[in-house]
Amino acid sequence: MRTKGKRSTSILMAVVMTLLTFTTVMVPTIAGAAVTDLQMEHPTPAQILSDINAATAANGAAHPRIMINMAKLNELKEKCITSPVEPYASWYKTLKTSADNNSADSKPLLTMGDLESLAVINRVLILNFVYMMTTDSNLKNGEEKYKTRLYKEITNLSTVDWSALSTQSFLRLSQMLMTFSISYDWLYNSWTDAEKSTIKNLMMAGLKQSEIYYKEIVSGQKSSVAGLISSTHNWNMCSNAGIQIASLTIADEADASELSSWLISEGLKIMENNFQHLTGGTGYIEGTGYTQFLMRYFTMFVSALTSATNKDYGFLTAPGMDKIAYYYPAMIGAQNGSNTLDSSEGPALDAPEPFFFAKIYKDPALASYRVQQVKQPSKNVNVKDLLWYEAPEFYGQTADYNTIFKTSYPKDMYFSNPEDATFRNGFWDADTSYFLLGGGKNNVNHGHIDAGSFFYESQGVTWAIDIGKGNTGAANFWTYSNKTPSRWLYYQVRAEGHNTFVINPNKDPNKPADQNLDNKIPVIQYESTPEKGKAVVDMALAYPDDVNKATRTGEFDKATGEVVLTDDIEFKTASGNKLYWFMHTRAAITIAADGKSATLVQDGKTLEVKVLDSSSVLTQTAAVPFSSTPTPPTANNPNNGITKLAIVNENVGGTYQIKVSMKVKDVPLYPIAAVTPPVNDGTIKVTLNGKPIEFDQQPIIENDRTLVPFRKIFEAMEADVSWDNATQTVTAKKGDIVITLQIGNNIMMKNGQQITLDVPAKLVNDRTLVPVRAIVEGLGAKVDWDGATQTVIITTAQ
């Protein structure tokens, strides 16, 4: 076995030279409401080792320490086996059955093809956990078949030919490090010296390779792989989690201490690039699927960090982290996830992560969600469910989780980072309805041009669908700039491939994007009551060259499940504009002779769609690009079985409205129960030293910066304000500080010094709006952002 270990080490080390020969396309950074003042701790390698040693002393054993310690293991043995308690006992029985199946000789071993599917982590977790549960008090002499099979899996995976992988496959090495580490840690007392040495050699090889990339990051000389590892998007967290867990596993061993502690110290800083986009409780920007993918890695990493060191170094105390776990559940309908951006169609994924966040933040409502989810026929219990689950008594609750879920879990939610508003009248019942309306920023990693798109489920049928991520292997699919060729040529990522309206597409074939790529499209109004939900998206920023004003309003009736979509558009010209309204569906469509209504039939249910405005007429079209859309270098995926309900206007202008309702035919009213107030109402609020500032023009968010009316904010801060209409310049004086800003100019002058702004001051409804953080901090005050309530918090020295 030592021979295999040495061979694997040389292979893993050799991959460094191979990976460095590849290049990768540049992807955009995440454009979200990032919290830049995270106040994270940056422990030194020596402090990390001290914390690990202190945690070991407190736990009474060095291993296990990755996501579990001896005390928790003994608790689970008691509740699952010795004195069975539900749901522990039945969940463990399910896992044990899976481990028995996995350990059968006839079951194929995991291979390289499983690496990115997370099958490796899930199977290895189960085999490790069930073996550990069968050990004695010294963590030895467990049921041998699980350990034997586990070691076969490890050694089979250790022979992967890493030289065949590209730079973007570094994620696979991270997953391997995670599986090797958990196996090494959880079965530490049961491995033979030879087995332990083989596994450790594999870990060390991966960590030494990681060291090369970390040093590039620290020095600022980044190869493509190092760039991905330090990126602002999900690659950062997913790649670093395995490195961190492996380092935490062996950091106290003499021959690994220096390397591992350094990797942890530097890795915690590197991970902040992505972590800042999880804070604020405002959702995540890369779509439903990639949000859950990222959260799997994040929770395993931070669980390992806290169990190994008894510290979180700021990862769990950042503002809004107690709300981030609500995002993925909010994006899930009764049948399918609302697969925004590069997310795949299909049933929602299992999500044990709510248990982790519920336990950390003492949130029984969040725990109640996972309790209900795991009961669904298509869902499976996970090892992490047992690691993180706590009974209601842990939260000081006397009610059971069914009651907690019905009375406390919010049905409607709004998230300002991706600009998603979701509404529902229930969760998994066949007769529930679910509606999502989104804005967002198109040009982000895994982004689609889909501002204004909606997703609609009702009565067990997904009526308005997102057709998915498209052919990710197509030529130029990962080129994000607005040029030909790029990803914006592909139907699946274009506005015409989504459930939104499209204005004057394909005017310039060299600039294929059919919505603006630079602006963030905000939800400017959000309302939630027990009976209804409403969201308004400001679509003018999606079509700035064509309209003066444009909004899409979605209204959801919880009793009937009816959705009403209203598009109000004020064109810049009186005529000559092309306007298209689309809804993608798998239903069979029949349109009335007058075009004012349609019936959609799917799975024995009928959706009635009606035009409520005087001008629009419904039609049906194939889910294919416009004839004027430039041809992409690789053929579009065929959208088999999908058609579009459409409204086509080839010559419109002035003020125009499209208004459409949809409701499943002949369904009883849904019983409406009280719902918890949403996370926020979508209104941007500003407080100064705890007191609200009232504005006659609503603050807005543009390019992730909050803009507020200048006079009110300056006067509230006791600054003298003047306005020069000739030069469109505002000046504020407070004490010895003088600030000037000019409309449309992204340079702010402070006492004669230039400060570059992310966004310039601008006129909105005859009011001058200025970027609040820049000007407030320029006047010597502090600015914080509460994403949960959408509040700018200004604090001055009083």
N, C-alpha and C positions, 0 to 999 in steps of 0.2 A: 504493500500500500504506500510505502514511502516513495517508491519510484513514481507512482501516479502523482503524488503530491509535488514532487520536484518538477515533473514534466508540466504540471498545471501552472506552477510558479513561473517557469520560463516562458510559457505561452502568454500568461497574463502580463508579464513584464515586456514581452516582445510587442504587445499590442500598442504600446506607447508610440513606437516608431511608425507603426502602420497608421494609427489614427492621425498622427501629425501630418501625414501626406494628403489628407482629405481637406476639402474646404466645404463650407456650408453657406447658404444664403443668409443675408441679414434679415432678421425679423423685427417688426416694430416693438417698441417697449409697451408695457401695459399703461393704458391711459385711464387711470382710476383716481378716485378721491383718496390719494395716498396720504398717510400720516407720516410726515417727514421727521418730526421730533419724537421718536419712539422712546427715547430715554432708556435704551437697552443697556444691559451690563456687558462689558467686554472683559471677561475673566482672562487672566494670564494662564499659560500652561501650568505653572506652579499652583495657582489657585484651583484650577480644575482638578488636579491630582489630590490636593488637600480635601476638596469637596467629595471626591469619590471615596477617599479613605475614611472620611467622617461618616458618609452614608453606609459604607460597609460595616463600620463599628456599630452604628445604630441598628442595622438590620441583622447583625449577628452572623453574617456570612457574605463572602465575596460574590458568590453565584447561587441562584440566579439574581440578576439585577437589571435585566433588560425587559422593561414593561411589567415585571413581576418580581417580588422578593419572597423570602421564606414565609413570612407572616401571611401574605396573600395566598401563597400556594397551600399552606396548611388550612386556611379558611375555606378554600375551594374544595380541598379533599373532604373536609367535614361536611360541607353543604351538598356536594355532588354525590358522595359515596358513603361515608360513615353514617351520617344522620341526614338523609336526603331532604332537601328543601326545594320547593318549586319557585321559579322555573329552572334553578340550577341543575337539578337532577335530570329533567327531561332534555335540556340543552346538552348536557354532557353525554347523555345516552346517544343523541344524534351525532355528536362529534366522534364518539367512540365507534359507532357504526361506520362512519366515514373512514376513520383510521384503520378499522378492520378491512374495509374494502381496498384502501390504499396499500395495505401491507400484503395483500394477496399476490403471490408470485406471478399470476397471469396478467396483472395490471401493468401496462407499459410504464417504463421509467420516464421521468420528465426529460425533455430534450431542449435544445436551443430554441426550437419553435415555440416553446411555452413561456419563454422568458418575459416577454412584454405583456402577456395576458394576465399576469399576477397569479397564474396557476401554481407557479413555483412557491411563492410566499404562502399561499393558502394551504397547499398540501403539506409543506414543511412545517408550518405552524401546527397543523392538526396532529401530525405524527409526533412532533416534539412534545406537544401539550399532553396528549393522552399517555405517552410513555412516562412523562414526569408525574402525572397523576397516579400512576401505578407503582411508583418507587416507594422505598421505605423512608424512615426519618432522616437517613443520611443521603437521600437522593440517589440511591443505588438499587439494583436488583428489580428494575421495572420489568414489564412484560416485554420479552426480548424481541418479539416479532416487529414491534414498532421501531425499535432502535436499529435492528438489522436492515429493515426497509429504508429507513431514513439515511443510513450510511451509504446504501446503494444509490439512493437519489443524489446525494452530495457528490460522490465520486463520479457518477455518470455526468453530472453537470460540470464537474471540474475539468472534463476533457473537451469542453467547447472550444472550437477553433476561433479565438478572438481575432485573429488576423483577417478573418473574412468580414468583420463588422466595420461599418462606417463610423464617422465621428458621432453621428446622432445616436448610435447604439451604446453610447456610454451609459445610458440609463440601465441597460441590461447588466452592466458590471455593478452598478449601484444596488440593483435588486439581488444580485448574487451575494454581495457583501452582507446584505440584510439577512439572507437565508443562512449563510455560513455563521454569522454572528449569533443569531438566535439559537442555532443548533449547538454551537460551542458553549454558550452561556447556560442554556436550560439543562443540558445533559452533561455539564462540566464534570460532575462527580462520577458519571457512568461511563464516559469514554475511556478506552485504554490510552496509554501514553502515545502509542503509535497513531491511533485515530485522532487524538487531540492535536498531535503535531501536524498531521495532514491538513486538518481543517484550519489550524492557525496559519500554516504556510500559505494557504489560499487567501486568507484575510490579509496577511502582510503583503502579498504580491499586489493585491488590489489597492491597499493603502499607499504603497510606495508609488504606484502609478498615479494615484490621486494627488500625492505630494507634488509631483511634477506640475500638474495643472494648477494646484493651489499657489505654488510659487510664481507661476506665470501671472495669476490674478493679482497677487500681492505686488508684484513688480510692475504691473500695468502692461506687460508684453503678452497679450493673450492670443493663443491659437484658437481655432474655431471651437474646439472642445471646451477649453477654459472659458470662452465667451458664453457658451451654453450653460455651463455650470454656474456662472456668476450673473446670468441674465435676470431680468425682472419678471419673467413669466414662469410657468409651471415647471419648466426644465430645471430651474434652480433648486426648488424644494425637492423634486423627485430625485435628482441626481445626488444631492448632498445628504439626503436622509440616510442612505445606506452607508456612506462614508462616516457619518457621525455615529451611527449605531455600532459599526465595527470598531471605531476608535474607542467608544465608551466601554466596549466589551473587554478590551485587553490593555487599557491605558495604565493599569497598575502593575503590569508585568514588565520586568526589568528591560527585556530586549525590545519592547514595544512602547515603553513609556514616553520617551522623548518625541517620537514621531506622532503617536496617537494624541497626546495632550496638545501638541502644536496644531494638528489638524482640527481638533475640536475648537481651540481658541480662534483660529482663523475662519473656520467654517461657520461659526455663529455669526461673524460679521458678514460673510458672503451671503448668508441666507436672508439677511435683512433686506436685500434688494427685492426679493419676491415677497417676503413676509409683510412688508409695509402695505401691500395691496390686499391683505386679508383683514387689516384692522379697520376699525370704525363701524363694524357691524353692517356694512353697506353692500355685502355680496362680493362676488368675484367676477372678473371681466371676461374670462375665456370660454364661457359657455357652460352648460349644465354638466356634460360628461367630464370635461377637464377640471371642473371644480371638484367633483367627487374624486377624481383620480389624484389630484393634488392633496385633498384632505386626508386620503388614506395614508400618504407618506408623511404628511405633517403630524398627524396624531400619533403615528408609530414613533416618529422621531422625538416629539416632545414628551411622550410617555416614557420612552427609554431615557431621555435626558433627566427627567424628574426622579425616576426610580433609581438611576445610577448615582445621582449627585445630590438629591433632595433640594435641587434648585431648578428654576426655570429661566434665569438670566433675562427676564423681561418678556419672554415669548407668551406668557399667559396673563401678564398684567397690562399689556398694551390696550388702549381704549377700544372698546367695541368687540373684543374677542369673545365676549360672552354671547354675542348675537350671530357670529359668522356661521354657526352650525345650523341656523334656521334657513339659510339660503337654498341649499340643495333640496330639502324636503318641500320648500315652497314651490320649486320648479317642477314638481312631480304631480301629474294628474292621477286619476284612478287607474288608468290602463297603461299609460306611457309617460315617460319624461318629456317635457317640452324641450326638445333637443336643439337648442339654440346654438349658433355658430358651428364649429367643427365637431358637433356631437352626433353620435349615431342614433338612428331610430331604434325603437324597441322598448321593452319594459324597463322601468327604473331599476337601477342597481341596488343591491343590498347596502345598507349604510349603518354599520355599528358605531360610527363616529359620534352620533348624538349622545350615546352613553358616556363617552369620554368627556365631552364638554359639559354635560349635565352634572357629572360628578365634580368636576373642577369648580364650576360656578354655582353649585347647589340649585340646579334648575330642574325640578321634577316634571315640568311640562315637557321639556325637551326629552327627558328619559321616557316619558309616556309615549312619545311618537315612535321610538324604536321598538318598544314593547308591542305596539299595535302593528308595526310594519312586519316584524318577524313572524307574526301569526298568519300573514297572507300566504296563500298556497304556493306562490312562485318564489318565495323568499327562503333563505337558508340562514341558520344560526352560524355564527362565526366564533372562532376562539376569542377574538377581541370582545365579543358580547359578554362572555364569562369574566374576562379580565376587568371590564369597566362597569358592568351592571351593579346597581345598588337597589335594594328594596325601597319602597316609599318611606319607610321609617327613617332611613338615612337622611331624608330631606325634612324630617319632622312632620310627615304627612300621616294622617289616619285613614284617608281615603285610598281606594285601590287605584291602579293605573288607568283602568277603564274610565273611572269617574274623573280623574285628573285630566285625562285627554279630552273628554267631552266638555269640560268646564273651563279649561285653561289654555289649551293649545290654539294659537291664532290661525284662522282660516285665510285671512287676507294679509298680504305683505307687500311692501315696496322697498326696493333696494336701489340706492342712488348711484352705486358704482357702475353696474351694468345697465341701469335705468330699466328695471323690470318691475312691473306691477302685476300681481297675481291675485285671483279671486276664486273662491270655491264655496259650494254649499255643503260639501262633505268630502270624504277622503277615499275610501275603498269600496263603498257600496256601489252596486251596479247602476243605481239611478241617480248618482251624483253628477254634477256639472262642474267644469273647471275652465277658467279663461285666463289667458296671459296676454298682456299688451306691453311691448317693449320699445325703447328708444335706443340709446347706447352710442358707442363710437365704432364706426365701421372698421377703421384701419388699426386693429389690434391683433396681437398674435392669435391665430385661429379665428380671426374675425370674418364675418360675412357682411355684405351690404344689405342690412335687414331692418333699418330703423322704421318703426311703425308696424312691424310684423306682429301677427297675432296667432295664437294657438288655442284650439277649442275642442274640448271633450264634453260629451253629454250622453247619458244613458248607455254607458259602456262602449261608445264609439268615439274614435278620434276623427272629428269631421274636418277641421282645418289643421293640416299637418305641415311640419317643416321637413323638406325632402332630404335633409342630411348633409353630410360633409363633402360629398362628391369624391372624385378620384384623386386621392392625396398623392398618388404617384405620377400624376400628369405633369407634363413639361411646364415649368414656370409656375407651378401651383403655389410655391412658397415665395414667389416674388410679389411684394406687397405694394410697390410703387404704382402710381396711376399711369401706366404706359402699356404699350403692346410689344411683346406679350407679357402677361402677368396673371395672377390668380383671378383678376376681375373680368377676364374673358369667359370664365366658366359659369355656366348657367346656375349651378347649385349654390354659388356664393354671391350671385348678383341680386339686385333688388327685384328684377323680373322673375327670379326663382323663389320669391318669398311672398308671404301674404300681406303685402303692403300696396301702396299706390306708387306709381312711377310716372315721372313728368319728363317729357322731352328727352328720351334716352338716345344715346349713340350720336350725339351731335358732332363729336370729334372722335373718329375711329382710333386716333393715337392716344386718346384718354378714355379708356373703356368703362371706368367706374360710372354706374348709373345713379349714384347718390354722392354727395360730398363726402370725402374721406377724412377731412381735417376737423370738422366740428363734432362735438358731442351733442347728441339729440336728446334733450331732457324730457322727463315726465314733469310737467309744470303744474299739474293738479292731481291729487290723489285723495279719494274719499272712500271710507269703508263704514258701513252700518250693518246691523244684523240682517237687514233686508236687501241691501243693494251694495254694489261696488262701482267705482267710476275712476278712470284715469284719462288724462289728457296729455298727449305727446306733442311738443312743438316741432313740427316737421319743416318749418321754414329754413332751419339750418341745414336740412338735407338737400334743399333745392334753392340755394341763395341766389342763383342767377336767374331763376324763373318766377319766383313769387315774392310778394311783399309779406304775406302772412300765410301760414298753413298749419292746421292742427288736425290731429286724429283723436277722436274721443271714443272710448270704449265704455259702455255701460252694461252691467251684469245684474240681472234680476235673480236673486237666489231662490225664490219660491218657484219660478217657472223654468229657470235655467236659460232664459232668453238673453241673447247678446245683441246690442244695437251699436253699430259702428257708424260714426258721423265724421266725414272729412270736409272741413271748411277751408277753402283755398281762395286767396286773393292773388291773381296773376299780375305780373308786371305789364302785360300787354292785354289789349281788349280781345284778341283772337289769335289763332294760329298755333295754339299749344296742344301738344299731345298728352293725354291723361289716361292712364290705365289703372284699373283696380283688379287685384288678383286674390284668389283663395285656392290653394292647392288641396286636393282631396282624393281619396280613393273611392268615394261614393259614386254611384251611377246618377247622372244628372239629367233631369227632364225640365226643360224651360217652357213656361207658358207662352202662348202665341203672342201676347203683348210684351213679353220680356220683363214684366214687372214682378214676376215671382218664379221660383224654381223649387223643385223637390229633389232632394238628395237621398238616395236609398243605400243603406249599407247594413249588413248583418241583421236584416229584418226590421230595422228602424228607419224612420223617415224624418229628415230635417226639412223644415219649411223655411225658405229664404225669401224675403220680400224687400222690394225697393220702396223706400219711404219718401224719396225726393221726387220731384216732378220730371226730371230730365233723364235720369239714368235708365239704361236697359241692360238686362243680363244676357250674357252669351256664354258659350262654352268653347274652350280652346285647348290644344295640347300643351303639355308641360315641356315646351321647347323654347329656345331663344327667339327673339324677334328676327325677322329676316335681315334687318339692318345691323344686328349685333355682329361685331367682328368674329371671325372663326378662330377658336383657340387652337394651339398647336397639337393638342391631344383631344380626341373626340370626347364630348360630354358623356357622362354616364347616362344610359337610357333610363328614363323615369317610367318604367313599366307599371301599368295599372294606375297611374296618377294622371288626373286631368285638372284643368283650372276652370273654376267659375270666374267669369271676368266681366268687367264693364269697360268698354272701349270708347274713348272720345278723341277723335282725330283733329278737332278744330274748336278749342274752347278758349275762353279768356275772361277777364274781369273777375267778378266774384262768383264762385261756383261751389256747389255742395253735392256730395254723394252720401246717402244715408241708407243703410241696409240693416235689416233685422234677421235673426236666425234663431229658431227654436224647434226642438224635437216635437213632433206631432203626437197628440193624445197621451200626454203623460200627466200624472197627478201632481199637485203642488208638493214641493219638497218641504218637509217640516223644518221650520227655521228656529234654531236655538240661539241663545246669546253667544256672541263671539268676543274674544279678547280684543281690545283695541290694537290696531296695527302698530308695527315698530315706529312708524312716523307717518305723517299725513302728506308728505311730499312738498310742504311749504318750507322755504328757507327762512329761518329766523335768525335774528342777531340780538345778542344781549351785551350790555356794557355794565360791568361790575354787578352782574346779576339782574339788571333791569332791562326789559325788552325795548328795542328801538323800533318805532313804527315808521313805515315808509309808504309813500303814495304810489310807488312803483316797486313791484315785487323784485327782490334780488334774483339774479340768475346765475347759473353755472355755465361757464364757457371754457372749453379745453381744460376742464377740471379745476378751474379757479372761480371763486365766488366774486361776483361783481355787485356792488350796492350803490344806490344814489349818493353822490358825493356830498351834497350840502348837509343832508341829515347826519351822515356819519361824522363829518368834520365838526359840525356844530355840537353834536353830542359829546365829542371829545374836547370841547371848549377851544377849538381852533378858529381863527379868523379866516373867512373864506371870501375869495373874489373870483369873478368870471370875466374873461376877456372874449367877447363874442367874435371879434375880428379874427383872432388867432385860434379860437376854439380851445382856450387854455384855462384850466382851473388852478388856483394858487391857494395854499393853506399855510397859515403861520401859527405856530404855537411856541411861545418862548423864543429861543434862538434857532428853532428849526423852521426852515422854509421848504415846502414841497410844491413842485409844479408838475402837472400832467396835461398832455394835449390829446384831444380826441384822435384816435387812430394811430397814435405814436406809442411804440412800446418802450420808449425811454422815459423814465421818471427822473427828475432832477431833485436832489436833496442837498441843500446848501451848496449848489454849484457842481455837485458830483453826479455822474450819470449812473443810474441803476436800470438794468434791463429787465423788463417785465415779461412774464409768459404770455400775457394778453394785454392789449392796450385798453385805455378808457374808450367807451363807446356811447353813442346816443341810442336810447330805447324809449319810444313813446315820449319824445321831447324831454327826457331826463338823462343827465350824464351819469353813467355808471362807471365805477372805478374798482380795480381789484382790491378787495378789502384787506387781505393779509399784508400786501406790500405797503399800502399807505398807512395802515394802523401801526405796523412795526416800524415804519419810517418815523412815526410820531412818538416812538418809545414805549408803546404798549405791547402786551402779549396777546396772541391770537391762538385759540384752540378750536377744534372741530369735533362736535358730537354727532357722529353719523347716525346714531339711533334716533335722534330727534331732529336731524337736519338743522343744527343750530351752530352759528358762528359765535364763539364765546370770547369777548374782549375783556381784558383785565388791565387796568391802569394802576400805577403806583398812587395810592390814596393817602 
